[in-house]
Amino acid sequence: MIDFFNSLGLPLILLIVIIITALPMSVRIVNQYQRAVLLRFGRYVRVLEPGLRFVWPYGIDRTLYVDLRVATIDVSGQDIITKDNVPVSINAVVYFQVNDPKLAVLNVENFRQATTLLAQTLLRSVLGSHELDDMLSERDKISKVLKDELDKSTETWGVRVVMVELKSVDLPEGMKRAMAKQ
């Protein structure tokens, strides 16, 4: 009988060591403002809710954390030619929030960068189709159009655009001087 336990000694010790080292690596804490997308062997399993969670260690499970709080993007210094051929520089702020962590991880490589680049592109195209007077007098209306376009485009990424604000519309110095003289 003693030989039986001696023969199990090394495998048993090895098993205990594996369990003791695996336990700390398998505990994940998901904060209230986060969700964690769980991938097992690279395949989507589920979204982990807030709290203490256990995952398989040693590369079997991988957790990708997604922040659900409202985030901001500063879209600064976009040079635009308006519909009436006036060069302006536009600064804007985009407020967005992830509403589906699964889509934000699986459908786009980097949802923050993709939203930033899309915001810059849409800002140039939408504002380029307006005249300078419209841009200055109807900022709220243009912001709503930008928000709706961005929100529609980022919907498949699990991102919801909350608000778009035009911070400033800057004219070139020569144009400012000419307007001041009049």
Disulfide bonds with the S-S distance in Angstrom:
none
